[in-house]
Amino acid sequence: MKEKDYYRKRHHPQRNFSEANVRLYNTILDLDIKTIFEFGCGIGRHIERLSSWGYEVNGCDISPKCVKEAKKNDLKVFIGDETKLHKVGKKDLVFTNSVLCHMSNPTQAIKHLERIASKYLIFCECVTKDNDFWWIHDYKGKVIHTIDSHLDNGATYKIYLCEF
Ligand SMILES: C[S@@+](CC[C@H](N)C(=O)[O-])C[C@H]1O[C@@H](n2cnc3c(N)ncnc32)[C@H](O)[C@@H]1O
C-alpha cells in the first residue's frame, strides 16, 4: 500500500504523553508566541492541551478519521497533507511531532512549514537506533538548539528548535 493511502486509512488514537512530549511542551512554554499550527496533528492531543493553556492553535492531518475525532472536541483542524498547506497563513510557531519521520519525502512539507512559521519552527521527530524511519534528521535550517530525549525502546526523540 502506498505511504499516503496507509496514513489516510489509519487512525492514531494516541492519548498518553511521553517524556519527549513534556520536553516539547516545556520548549513551547518558553517561547513568546500566541498562534500555533501543528502539521500531522492526529486526533489533536497536543492541540487540545495547548488550547487549554490559552494558545490559538490550528492543525491538519491526512487521516479523515483523526480529524473527525479532533473536531468532536471543537478543535480547529482540517483534513490535508503537505499539498494543502498553501491554505495556511502565518503563525508564530509551527510544529510537528512524529510526522516527518513517517514521510519518504518531506521536502514540500518543510518548505511550507518554514513559510508559515513567522517566529519559530519545531520538529520533534523519532530516530531509532537503526534509522529505520524515512527521514533521518538532517534539517539544515536556522536551528537554535536540539534536545535529545531517549526512550526505553532505544529510540531517540530529537527536538529541533529553529528561529526565523
Ligand atoms: C505518529 S502520528 C502523530 C500524531 C500527532 N502529531 C501526535 O503526536 O499525537 C503521525 C501522524 O502523521 C499523520 N501524517 C502522516 N503523513 C502525513 C502527511 N503527509 N500529511 C499530514 N499528516 C500526515 C498521520 O495521519 C498521523 O496522524
The ligand as an SDF file (V2000), in Angstrom:
LIG
                    3D

 27 29  0  0  0  0  0  0  0  0999 V2000
    2.6260    9.0670   14.9480 C   0  0  0  0  0  0  0  0  0  0  0  0
    1.2240   10.0130   14.4930 S   0  0  0  0  0  0  0  0  0  0  0  0
    1.4860   11.5320   15.4510 C   0  0  0  0  0  0  0  0  0  0  0  0
    0.2330   12.3500   15.6250 C   0  0  0  0  0  0  0  0  0  0  0  0
    0.4090   13.6370   16.4610 C   0  0  0  0  0  0  0  0  0  0  0  0
    1.4130   14.5060   15.8920 N   0  0  0  0  0  0  0  0  0  0  0  0
    0.7350   13.2990   17.9010 C   0  0  0  0  0  0  0  0  0  0  0  0
    1.8810   13.4840   18.3320 O   0  0  0  0  0  0  0  0  0  0  0  0
   -0.1930   12.8480   18.6000 O   0  0  0  0  0  0  0  0  0  0  0  0
    1.6510   10.5690   12.8360 C   0  0  0  0  0  0  0  0  0  0  0  0
    0.5520   11.3900   12.1960 C   0  0  0  0  0  0  0  0  0  0  0  0
    1.0320   11.9500   10.9670 O   0  0  0  0  0  0  0  0  0  0  0  0
   -0.0340   11.9050   10.0330 C   0  0  0  0  0  0  0  0  0  0  0  0
    0.5520   12.0090    8.6830 N   0  0  0  0  0  0  0  0  0  0  0  0
    1.3520   11.0970    8.0470 C   0  0  0  0  0  0  0  0  0  0  0  0
    1.7050   11.5720    6.8370 N   0  0  0  0  0  0  0  0  0  0  0  0
    1.1040   12.7940    6.6970 C   0  0  0  0  0  0  0  0  0  0  0  0
    1.0890   13.7860    5.6590 C   0  0  0  0  0  0  0  0  0  0  0  0
    1.7480   13.6080    4.5040 N   0  0  0  0  0  0  0  0  0  0  0  0
    0.3720   14.9240    5.8540 N   0  0  0  0  0  0  0  0  0  0  0  0
   -0.3090   15.1150    7.0240 C   0  0  0  0  0  0  0  0  0  0  0  0
   -0.3380   14.2170    8.0410 N   0  0  0  0  0  0  0  0  0  0  0  0
    0.3730   13.0760    7.8810 C   0  0  0  0  0  0  0  0  0  0  0  0
   -0.7200   10.5810   10.3390 C   0  0  0  0  0  0  0  0  0  0  0  0
   -2.0430   10.5370    9.8220 O   0  0  0  0  0  0  0  0  0  0  0  0
   -0.6800   10.5620   11.8670 C   0  0  0  0  0  0  0  0  0  0  0  0
   -1.8210   11.1480   12.4520 O   0  0  0  0  0  0  0  0  0  0  0  0
  1  2  1  0
  2  3  1  0
  2 10  1  0
  3  4  1  0
  4  5  1  0
  5  6  1  0
  5  7  1  0
  7  8  2  0
  7  9  1  0
 10 11  1  0
 11 12  1  0
 11 26  1  0
 12 13  1  0
 13 14  1  0
 13 24  1  0
 14 15  1  0
 14 23  1  0
 15 16  2  0
 16 17  1  0
 17 18  1  0
 17 23  2  0
 18 19  1  0
 18 20  2  0
 20 21  1  0
 21 22  2  0
 22 23  1  0
 24 25  1  0
 24 26  1  0
 26 27  1  0
M  CHG  2   2   1   9  -1
M  END
$$$$
